[in-house]
Amino acid sequence: MLSPVDEIITDLSNRGKPLLNARLTELASLNSEALEYFEQAWPTIEPERRRQIVSRLVELAEDNFELDFDNIFKNCLGDQDAEVRSKAIEGLWENEEPSLVNTLVNLLEHDGSDKVQATAATALGRFAMLADHQKLHPSYTSKIYQALLAAINDNSKSVAAKRRALEAVAPLDSPEVERVIREAYHSRNAKLKVSSIYAMGKHCNPSWLSTLLKELANADAEIRYEAVGACGELGEEEAVSRLIELADDPDIEVQLAAIQALGKIGGTDAKNYLEQCLDDPNEAIQQAAEQALYELNEGEEPLSFSL
C-alpha cells in the first residue's frame, strides 16, 4: 500500500495525467521522511515532466505565500536539467537564508548553463540588497561582491550572465562597482548599456543623474524606460520636469514608469501632475497615478482624489 507521498509522486510522474493544483499543493511543507522519498523518486521522473512540475510549483507559491515548497526547490538546484535548476532558483525568490548564498555563488561560477548562471546572479542581487541594508554578515557580503564582480570581468561568461551580475552588484557601493557600471555604459553592447542604466539607479549615487537625464531623450524606448526607473530610484527632484514630459511618451511602458518614478521622487510639481493623471482617459494611467499618489502620501488612501 502506497504512502500519501508515494501516491503523489506516482501521479505526478505519470505524464498521461494532468497536473492538478490540488495534488501539487500536497507537496508543500513535506516532513523529513516524505522529503527524503521525494528526493529519491524525483530523478526517475522524465525531464519535461519535472520542468512542468517545478514551473507550476513556482506559480502556486507566487499566488499563495502560505505554500512552502522551498525544500523541493533547494533539492532541484542540483537537478540534471538546466531548466529545472533555473526555475528552482526562481522559486526561492523570497528565501533570505544566508546559507543559500554559497549555493548560488557556486551556480554562478560553475554551472554549465548560461541561463542558470544568469538566474543565480539575479538571485544574488536580493542578498546584495540585504547587505546594503546591513542585514547580512560581512563574510557573505564579501563572497557575493567578489563572485558578481568576477562574473562581470570574466570574458567567458555570457552577456546575459554579465548583465544580471551587473544589475545584482549595483547596490554594493565601491569604486570597483562604479567602474564596471561605467564600462558597461560605454561598451558597444546595447544590452550591457541597458543594464548599466538600471544599475545606476540601484547604485543610488547622484553623480549618475546627468547621464540619466541625457538618456531620457534616447531614441530607444528600452533605454528611456530604464533611465526613467533609475531617476525614480535616485529620487532627485531635478528630474521631475523631464519625467513629466515622458509621462506623454509614445511608449506606454515608459509613460507608466515615469508616473511611478514621480511617485517615488515626490514634491509639489510631481504631486500636482499625478493628480491631473487621475482624469486621464487611459485607465492604466489612472491606476498608475493613483498608486503613485498612494505611495507619495505615505500609505494613506487617496480618498480626496476623484477618479
Secondary structure as the mmCIF struct_conf table of DSSP 4:
data_model
#
loop_
_struct_conf.conf_type_id
_struct_conf.id
_struct_conf.beg_label_comp_id
_struct_conf.beg_label_asym_id
_struct_conf.beg_label_seq_id
_struct_conf.end_label_comp_id
_struct_conf.end_label_asym_id
_struct_conf.end_label_seq_id
HELX_RH_AL_P HELX_RH_AL_P1 PRO A 4 SER A 13
TURN_TY1_P TURN_TY1_P1 ARG A 15 GLY A 16
BEND BEND1 LYS A 17 LYS A 17
HELX_RH_AL_P HELX_RH_AL_P2 ASN A 21 LEU A 24
HELX_RH_3T_P HELX_RH_3T_P1 THR A 25 LEU A 27
TURN_TY1_P TURN_TY1_P2 ALA A 28 SER A 29
HELX_RH_AL_P HELX_RH_AL_P3 SER A 32 ALA A 41
HELX_RH_3T_P HELX_RH_3T_P2 TRP A 42 THR A 44
BEND BEND2 ILE A 45 ILE A 45
HELX_RH_AL_P HELX_RH_AL_P4 PRO A 47 ASP A 63
TURN_TY1_P TURN_TY1_P3 PHE A 65 GLU A 66
HELX_RH_AL_P HELX_RH_AL_P5 ASP A 70 CYS A 76
TURN_TY1_P TURN_TY1_P4 LEU A 77 GLY A 78
BEND BEND3 GLN A 80 ASP A 81
HELX_RH_AL_P HELX_RH_AL_P6 ALA A 82 GLY A 91
TURN_TY1_P TURN_TY1_P5 LEU A 92 GLU A 94
TURN_TY1_P TURN_TY1_P6 PRO A 98 PRO A 98
HELX_RH_AL_P HELX_RH_AL_P7 SER A 99 HIS A 110
BEND BEND4 GLY A 112 GLY A 112
HELX_RH_AL_P HELX_RH_AL_P8 ASP A 114 ASP A 132
TURN_TY1_P TURN_TY1_P7 HIS A 133 GLN A 134
BEND BEND5 LEU A 136 LEU A 136
HELX_RH_AL_P HELX_RH_AL_P9 PRO A 138 ASN A 153
TURN_TY1_P TURN_TY1_P8 ASN A 155 SER A 156
BEND BEND6 LYS A 157 LYS A 157
HELX_RH_AL_P HELX_RH_AL_P10 VAL A 159 VAL A 169
TURN_TY1_P TURN_TY1_P9 ALA A 170 PRO A 171
BEND BEND7 LEU A 172 LEU A 172
BEND BEND8 SER A 174 SER A 174
HELX_RH_AL_P HELX_RH_AL_P11 PRO A 175 TYR A 185
TURN_TY1_P TURN_TY1_P10 HIS A 186 HIS A 186
BEND BEND9 SER A 187 ARG A 188
HELX_RH_AL_P HELX_RH_AL_P12 ALA A 190 HIS A 203
TURN_TY1_P TURN_TY1_P11 CYS A 204 CYS A 204
HELX_RH_3T_P HELX_RH_3T_P3 PRO A 206 TRP A 208
HELX_RH_AL_P HELX_RH_AL_P13 LEU A 209 GLU A 215
TURN_TY1_P TURN_TY1_P12 LEU A 216 ALA A 217
BEND BEND10 ALA A 219 ALA A 219
HELX_RH_AL_P HELX_RH_AL_P14 ALA A 221 LEU A 234
TURN_TY1_P TURN_TY1_P13 GLY A 235 GLY A 235
HELX_RH_3T_P HELX_RH_3T_P4 GLU A 237 ALA A 239
HELX_RH_AL_P HELX_RH_AL_P15 VAL A 240 LEU A 246
TURN_TY1_P TURN_TY1_P14 ALA A 247 ASP A 248
BEND BEND11 PRO A 250 ASP A 251
HELX_RH_AL_P HELX_RH_AL_P16 ILE A 252 ILE A 265
HELX_RH_AL_P HELX_RH_AL_P17 THR A 268 CYS A 277
TURN_TY1_P TURN_TY1_P15 LEU A 278 ASP A 279
BEND BEND12 PRO A 281 PRO A 281
HELX_RH_AL_P HELX_RH_AL_P18 GLU A 283 LEU A 296
TURN_TY1_P TURN_TY1_P16 ASN A 297 GLY A 299
TURN_TY1_P TURN_TY1_P17 LEU A 303 SER A 304
BEND BEND13 PHE A 305 PHE A 305
#
